[in-house]
Amino acid sequence: MRSQPHTAHRHVSVGALHAYGLPNIAMSIVHLPTAIYVTPLYSQSLGLSLTAIGLIVLASRITDVFTDPIVGIFSDRNTTRIGRRKPWIIAGMPLMVGSIWMLFVPPEGASIFYLLVALSLYYLANTLMDLPYKAWGADMSPDYRERSTVTGYREAYGFVGLILTLALPVFLVQVGYTQMTDWVFALAITTAVAIPVLFLPPLLWLKEPAVTKSQRPPISWRRGLRIVWRNGPFLRLSVMSLFLLTTTTMTAALSLLFMTHVMGQAKHFPFFVMLYYFSSVAGIPVWLAISKRIGKHRALALSIFWLSLWSAPIPLLGPDLYYPFVALMMLKGSAVGAFYFLPTSMAADVVDIDTMRTGEARTGLYFSIWGMVAKGAAGVGTLIATMGTGYFGFDPTCASPAFAKAGATCLNTQSDLFALASFYSVIPAIVALACLPLLWSYPVTEERQKRIRARIAARHRAVPPGLGEAPAE
């Protein structure tokens, strides 16, 4: 049966898209430094072992098992005068600023326990802010394609934030501050300003979407969790997200170490990462257009192939091939934007299955589980990257043969550096390719999502504009 043509209808104004996306600049100023600087800061500057750091990053995520569902459930059920999501974001703002300061301005001799406390507070703040913020975005439109537009705007603003975050170290390098400790100190100050300033416009002027109440008695949170467990497409998407975010975390965790020990270009690291994420921003409109033509899941599969293609040659490069390396990483980076906005848009679609079955809008609960998967992936990715390179002999406190100064106390061998390069590029690509079997027969297409939304509308005796009549199943 031929699918019905998509009827263009805007549920979210352009102004609202910009207002909603703006805070993601601030969240990127928080998330990028945490991903790329924590491992080298605490290993190279403070002397903690790579394996210990990986274990701490993973251990600090344990509290998310409890906090994420609590925030998700209560942000779904408790409606205040200013909305369901906004109070949680406001509560998390001071904790986010304080935890980032702890993390990036550690006292001399900071221990593993200090890192555990700082990271745990940071992840709690992230739960309070990022989870309701993304659930808010999923609530903004019921339309399959427009949801990609909402997440595309948000992630585009996020990548703008990444570029601005990297511009700060670039500026500092130009004026003579070439140490990583200088960069993270400046980023901690920037976070303290950006969080309140950039969240203020949507918190003041953007209304949260109205929630249609079910006529059925409310479902208990225990039964709600069981319903989530039976949502097959959501579980499949969660596993895919685990693989994809593990991929990007591995690369981020080892990025500065690779630039320092393999390429010998630590001073140019901010320039390099800026170019990498600029290519990610540039790729978002392309992947958005591709997803509208062939579907979100097929576009995501194509982006995985694209990333893997350009990851393969990287371990073969050395300091004499720095510019070809930058070119390869820009080609690879052009796929990364799809890894962030397409799965999130797909997650909003599978939440509709729950709403169709139960009559309740449990977006917060779903995105709490989504957040747990994302944070778990970051922990797993960091652990694999740090323990893997450490197991094969790489030591971040040792020099590399090509850049060793006279009197160096220890050297990494070429095989140690090859292990670092492999865990930086090829192994993450293999992890991403593991998603392909799950994407091959992904069941929630645009046509099925439209049928689901039509059933939801019929239950509430109102058909949303632009969705049309539901085709027969």
JOBEL-V628712 format. One record per backbone hydrogen bond with DSSP energy under -1.0 kcal/mol. NH is the residue of the N-H (numbers start at 0). CO is the residue of the C=O. E is the energy in kcal/mol with one decimal. If there is no record, write none. Layout:
BEGIN
nh:NH co:CO e:E
nh:NH co:CO e:E
END
This chain:
BEGIN
nh:16 co:12 e:-2.2
nh:17 co:13 e:-2.2
nh:18 co:14 e:-2.6
nh:19 co:15 e:-2.8
nh:20 co:16 e:-2.2
nh:21 co:17 e:-2.0
nh:23 co:20 e:-1.6
nh:24 co:21 e:-1.9
nh:26 co:22 e:-2.0
nh:27 co:23 e:-1.9
nh:28 co:24 e:-1.8
nh:29 co:25 e:-1.2
nh:30 co:26 e:-3.0
nh:31 co:27 e:-2.3
nh:33 co:29 e:-1.3
nh:34 co:30 e:-2.0
nh:35 co:31 e:-2.5
nh:36 co:32 e:-2.6
nh:40 co:36 e:-2.8
nh:41 co:37 e:-2.4
nh:42 co:38 e:-1.4
nh:43 co:39 e:-2.1
nh:44 co:39 e:-1.1
nh:47 co:41 e:-2.6
nh:52 co:48 e:-2.2
nh:53 co:49 e:-2.5
nh:54 co:50 e:-2.3
nh:55 co:51 e:-2.2
nh:56 co:52 e:-2.6
nh:57 co:53 e:-1.9
nh:58 co:54 e:-2.8
nh:59 co:55 e:-2.5
nh:60 co:57 e:-1.3
nh:61 co:58 e:-1.8
nh:63 co:60 e:-1.3
nh:64 co:61 e:-1.6
nh:65 co:62 e:-1.4
nh:66 co:62 e:-2.6
nh:67 co:63 e:-1.8
nh:69 co:65 e:-1.3
nh:70 co:66 e:-2.6
nh:71 co:67 e:-2.7
nh:72 co:68 e:-3.0
nh:73 co:69 e:-2.4
nh:74 co:70 e:-2.2
nh:75 co:71 e:-1.1
nh:76 co:72 e:-1.9
nh:77 co:73 e:-2.5
nh:79 co:82 e:-1.2
nh:88 co:84 e:-1.5
nh:89 co:85 e:-2.5
nh:90 co:86 e:-2.1
nh:91 co:87 e:-1.8
nh:92 co:88 e:-1.1
nh:95 co:91 e:-2.3
nh:96 co:92 e:-2.1
nh:97 co:93 e:-2.3
nh:98 co:94 e:-2.5
nh:99 co:95 e:-2.2
nh:100 co:96 e:-1.7
nh:101 co:97 e:-2.1
nh:102 co:98 e:-2.3
nh:103 co:99 e:-2.4
nh:104 co:100 e:-1.9
nh:109 co:106 e:-1.4
nh:114 co:110 e:-1.9
nh:115 co:111 e:-2.2
nh:116 co:112 e:-2.3
nh:117 co:113 e:-2.6
nh:118 co:114 e:-2.6
nh:119 co:115 e:-2.2
nh:120 co:116 e:-2.3
nh:121 co:117 e:-2.0
nh:122 co:118 e:-2.7
nh:123 co:119 e:-1.9
nh:124 co:120 e:-2.3
nh:125 co:121 e:-2.3
nh:126 co:122 e:-2.0
nh:127 co:123 e:-2.1
nh:128 co:124 e:-1.7
nh:129 co:125 e:-2.2
nh:132 co:128 e:-1.7
nh:133 co:129 e:-2.4
nh:134 co:130 e:-2.2
nh:135 co:131 e:-2.4
nh:136 co:132 e:-1.5
nh:137 co:133 e:-2.0
nh:138 co:134 e:-1.6
nh:146 co:142 e:-2.0
nh:148 co:144 e:-1.4
nh:149 co:145 e:-2.6
nh:150 co:146 e:-2.5
nh:151 co:147 e:-2.5
nh:152 co:148 e:-2.7
nh:153 co:149 e:-2.2
nh:154 co:150 e:-2.8
nh:155 co:151 e:-2.3
nh:156 co:152 e:-2.5
nh:157 co:153 e:-2.1
nh:158 co:154 e:-2.5
nh:159 co:155 e:-2.0
nh:160 co:156 e:-2.3
nh:161 co:157 e:-1.9
nh:162 co:158 e:-2.3
nh:163 co:159 e:-2.6
nh:164 co:160 e:-2.7
nh:165 co:161 e:-2.1
nh:166 co:162 e:-1.8
nh:167 co:163 e:-1.2
nh:169 co:165 e:-1.7
nh:170 co:166 e:-2.5
nh:171 co:167 e:-2.5
nh:172 co:168 e:-2.7
nh:173 co:169 e:-1.8
nh:174 co:170 e:-1.5
nh:175 co:172 e:-1.5
nh:176 co:171 e:-3.2
nh:177 co:175 e:-1.0
nh:182 co:178 e:-1.6
nh:183 co:179 e:-2.4
nh:184 co:180 e:-1.5
nh:185 co:181 e:-2.1
nh:186 co:182 e:-2.1
nh:187 co:183 e:-2.0
nh:188 co:184 e:-1.6
nh:189 co:185 e:-2.2
nh:190 co:186 e:-2.3
nh:191 co:187 e:-1.6
nh:192 co:188 e:-1.1
nh:193 co:189 e:-3.1
nh:194 co:190 e:-2.2
nh:196 co:192 e:-1.7
nh:197 co:193 e:-2.6
nh:198 co:194 e:-1.4
nh:199 co:195 e:-1.0
nh:202 co:198 e:-1.8
nh:203 co:199 e:-2.1
nh:204 co:200 e:-2.8
nh:205 co:201 e:-1.6
nh:223 co:219 e:-2.5
nh:224 co:220 e:-2.1
nh:225 co:221 e:-1.7
nh:226 co:222 e:-2.4
nh:227 co:223 e:-2.2
nh:228 co:224 e:-2.2
nh:229 co:225 e:-1.4
nh:230 co:227 e:-1.6
nh:231 co:229 e:-1.5
nh:234 co:230 e:-2.1
nh:235 co:231 e:-2.5
nh:236 co:232 e:-2.4
nh:237 co:233 e:-2.3
nh:238 co:234 e:-2.1
nh:239 co:235 e:-2.0
nh:240 co:236 e:-2.5
nh:241 co:237 e:-2.2
nh:242 co:238 e:-2.0
nh:243 co:239 e:-2.7
nh:244 co:240 e:-2.8
nh:245 co:241 e:-1.6
nh:246 co:242 e:-1.9
nh:247 co:243 e:-2.0
nh:248 co:244 e:-2.1
nh:249 co:245 e:-2.2
nh:250 co:246 e:-1.7
nh:251 co:247 e:-2.2
nh:252 co:248 e:-2.9
nh:253 co:249 e:-1.4
nh:257 co:253 e:-2.8
nh:258 co:254 e:-2.4
nh:259 co:255 e:-2.0
nh:260 co:256 e:-2.9
nh:261 co:257 e:-2.1
nh:262 co:257 e:-1.8
nh:264 co:258 e:-3.1
nh:268 co:265 e:-1.5
nh:271 co:267 e:-2.4
nh:272 co:268 e:-2.7
nh:273 co:269 e:-2.0
nh:274 co:270 e:-2.1
nh:275 co:271 e:-2.2
nh:276 co:272 e:-2.5
nh:277 co:273 e:-2.2
nh:278 co:274 e:-2.0
nh:279 co:275 e:-1.1
nh:280 co:276 e:-2.3
nh:281 co:277 e:-2.5
nh:282 co:278 e:-1.4
nh:286 co:282 e:-2.6
nh:287 co:283 e:-2.5
nh:288 co:284 e:-2.2
nh:289 co:285 e:-2.4
nh:290 co:286 e:-2.5
nh:291 co:287 e:-1.6
nh:292 co:288 e:-1.2
nh:293 co:289 e:-2.8
nh:294 co:290 e:-1.8
nh:298 co:294 e:-2.1
nh:299 co:295 e:-2.4
nh:300 co:296 e:-2.0
nh:301 co:297 e:-2.2
nh:302 co:298 e:-2.0
nh:303 co:299 e:-1.7
nh:304 co:300 e:-1.9
nh:305 co:301 e:-2.2
nh:306 co:302 e:-2.4
nh:307 co:303 e:-2.4
nh:308 co:304 e:-2.2
nh:309 co:305 e:-1.4
nh:310 co:306 e:-1.1
nh:311 co:307 e:-1.4
nh:313 co:310 e:-1.2
nh:315 co:312 e:-1.7
nh:316 co:313 e:-1.9
nh:320 co:317 e:-2.2
nh:324 co:320 e:-1.8
nh:325 co:321 e:-2.3
nh:326 co:322 e:-2.2
nh:327 co:323 e:-2.4
nh:328 co:324 e:-2.5
nh:329 co:325 e:-1.9
nh:330 co:326 e:-2.0
nh:331 co:327 e:-2.6
nh:332 co:328 e:-2.9
nh:333 co:329 e:-1.4
nh:334 co:331 e:-1.8
nh:335 co:332 e:-1.1
nh:340 co:336 e:-2.0
nh:341 co:337 e:-1.5
nh:344 co:340 e:-2.0
nh:345 co:341 e:-2.5
nh:346 co:342 e:-2.1
nh:347 co:343 e:-1.6
nh:348 co:344 e:-1.3
nh:349 co:345 e:-1.8
nh:350 co:346 e:-1.5
nh:354 co:350 e:-2.0
nh:355 co:351 e:-2.7
nh:356 co:352 e:-1.9
nh:357 co:353 e:-2.7
nh:358 co:354 e:-2.3
nh:365 co:361 e:-2.1
nh:366 co:362 e:-2.8
nh:367 co:363 e:-1.6
nh:368 co:364 e:-1.9
nh:369 co:365 e:-2.5
nh:370 co:366 e:-2.3
nh:371 co:367 e:-2.1
nh:372 co:368 e:-2.3
nh:373 co:369 e:-2.3
nh:374 co:370 e:-2.8
nh:375 co:371 e:-2.8
nh:376 co:372 e:-2.6
nh:377 co:373 e:-2.0
nh:378 co:374 e:-2.2
nh:379 co:375 e:-3.0
nh:380 co:376 e:-3.2
nh:381 co:377 e:-2.2
nh:382 co:378 e:-2.4
nh:383 co:379 e:-2.9
nh:384 co:380 e:-2.4
nh:385 co:381 e:-2.8
nh:386 co:382 e:-2.7
nh:387 co:383 e:-2.1
nh:388 co:384 e:-1.8
nh:389 co:385 e:-2.1
nh:390 co:386 e:-2.8
nh:391 co:387 e:-1.7
nh:392 co:389 e:-1.5
nh:393 co:388 e:-2.2
nh:397 co:394 e:-1.7
nh:398 co:409 e:-2.1
nh:402 co:399 e:-1.6
nh:407 co:404 e:-1.6
nh:411 co:398 e:-3.0
nh:416 co:412 e:-2.0
nh:417 co:413 e:-2.2
nh:418 co:414 e:-2.0
nh:419 co:415 e:-1.9
nh:420 co:416 e:-2.5
nh:421 co:417 e:-2.4
nh:422 co:418 e:-2.5
nh:423 co:419 e:-1.1
nh:424 co:420 e:-1.4
nh:426 co:421 e:-2.5
nh:428 co:424 e:-1.6
nh:429 co:425 e:-2.0
nh:430 co:426 e:-2.1
nh:431 co:427 e:-2.2
nh:432 co:428 e:-2.2
nh:434 co:431 e:-2.1
nh:435 co:432 e:-1.5
nh:438 co:434 e:-1.6
nh:439 co:435 e:-1.8
nh:441 co:438 e:-1.5
nh:444 co:442 e:-1.5
nh:448 co:444 e:-2.4
nh:449 co:445 e:-2.0
nh:450 co:446 e:-1.6
nh:451 co:447 e:-2.3
nh:452 co:448 e:-2.5
nh:453 co:449 e:-2.1
nh:454 co:450 e:-2.0
nh:455 co:451 e:-2.3
nh:456 co:452 e:-2.6
nh:457 co:453 e:-2.4
nh:458 co:454 e:-2.0
nh:459 co:455 e:-1.4
nh:460 co:457 e:-1.2
nh:461 co:456 e:-2.8
nh:466 co:463 e:-1.5
END
